[in-house]
Amino acid sequence: MEARSAQQRWLQAQAQALTTDLTEVRWLLAEQEVLGIPVPVLLVVLFWLCLLFMSFGLFAPPNVTVTVVLFLCALAVAGAIQTILDLSRPFEGVIRVSGQPLRHALEVINHLKPDLP
């Protein structure tokens, strides 16, 4: 639809600006909704691991070697869970992904985007 008066052109420009703003907000919300691992799944895995290590501790003979091995295994599992949680949140935590390439791509897209009539 073609705008005929100055008021219609102004309203059309406002509608296009609002549409652009809504699209940007939608993408921001979509990026923030990514939670990674659901909490119930994480709790079930942690409970399972606690039972597993508890059973190892109950049935293993009590000596220094078993204690050290169980401690190192628990440390390895904790590190693996921490790494999985860090990778599920790419822009925060110990392991981070830079957001600069995405910002640069957005600038290029906005620069190349033709003006709509």
Secondary structure, DSSP 8 states (H G I E B T S, - for coil): ----SHHHHHHHHHHHHHHHHHHHHHHHHHHHT---S-HHHHHHHHHHHHHHHHHHHHHS--SHHHHHHHHHHHHHHHHHHHHHHHHHSTTSSSS---SHHHHHHHHHHHHH-----
